[in-house]
Amino acid sequence: MGKKKEKKIDLHKIKPEEQLKYEIAEELGLLDKVVKSGWRSLSAKESGKIGGIVASRKKELAKNNFSDNT
């Protein structure tokens, strides 16, 4: 089987739900690596760190939205 071709990332056309992931990658200094080589170029540790931060931020946002509605 051949390798899948990675699509070039257009940072101006990112879906809103994906935007958080890119923002965190930028904060961690990994955005250039992701843009150049794709998400697969990240180590498990780097991917896990991004995933953990995404989860905690989503949880925080949900908590804040719930607090604002009550």
C-alpha positions as CSV (number, residue, x, y, z in Angstrom):
1,M,0.0,0.0,0.0
2,G,1.2,3.5,-0.7
3,K,1.4,6.4,1.7
4,K,-1.5,8.7,2.0
5,K,-0.8,12.1,0.6
6,E,-0.9,14.9,3.2
7,K,-3.0,17.9,2.3
8,K,-1.4,21.3,2.7
9,I,-2.8,23.1,5.6
10,D,-4.5,26.5,4.9
11,L,-4.5,28.2,8.3
12,H,-7.2,30.6,7.1
13,K,-9.7,27.9,6.3
14,I,-9.6,25.9,9.5
15,K,-12.9,24.6,11.0
16,P,-13.7,26.3,14.3
17,E,-13.5,23.0,16.2
18,E,-10.0,22.4,14.8
19,Q,-8.8,26.0,15.5
20,L,-8.2,25.2,19.2
21,K,-5.8,22.4,18.3
22,Y,-3.8,24.7,16.1
23,E,-3.7,27.4,18.7
24,I,-2.3,25.0,21.3
25,A,0.2,23.7,18.8
26,E,1.4,27.2,18.3
27,E,1.6,27.9,22.0
28,L,3.8,24.8,22.4
29,G,6.0,25.8,19.5
30,L,4.9,22.9,17.3
31,L,2.8,24.8,14.7
32,D,5.6,25.1,12.2
33,K,6.3,21.3,12.4
34,V,2.6,20.5,11.9
35,V,2.3,22.9,8.9
36,K,5.5,21.6,7.3
37,S,5.1,17.8,7.9
38,G,1.5,17.2,9.2
39,W,0.1,16.0,12.5
40,R,1.8,12.6,12.0
41,S,5.2,14.1,12.4
42,L,4.5,14.8,16.1
43,S,5.7,12.3,18.7
44,A,3.2,10.6,20.9
45,K,4.3,12.8,23.8
46,E,3.6,16.0,21.7
47,S,0.3,14.7,20.5
48,G,-0.8,13.7,24.0
49,K,0.2,17.1,25.4
50,I,-2.0,18.8,22.8
51,G,-4.9,16.4,23.3
52,G,-4.7,16.9,27.1
53,I,-4.7,20.7,26.8
54,V,-7.6,20.6,24.3
55,A,-9.6,18.4,26.7
56,S,-9.0,20.6,29.7
57,R,-9.8,23.8,27.8
58,K,-13.1,22.3,26.4
59,K,-14.0,21.2,29.9
60,E,-13.2,24.7,31.2
61,L,-15.3,26.3,28.5
62,A,-18.2,24.0,29.2
63,K,-18.0,24.8,32.9
64,N,-17.9,28.6,32.2
65,N,-20.8,28.3,29.8
66,F,-22.8,26.4,32.4
67,S,-22.0,29.0,35.1
68,D,-23.1,31.8,32.8
69,N,-26.4,30.2,32.1
70,T,-27.4,29.6,35.7
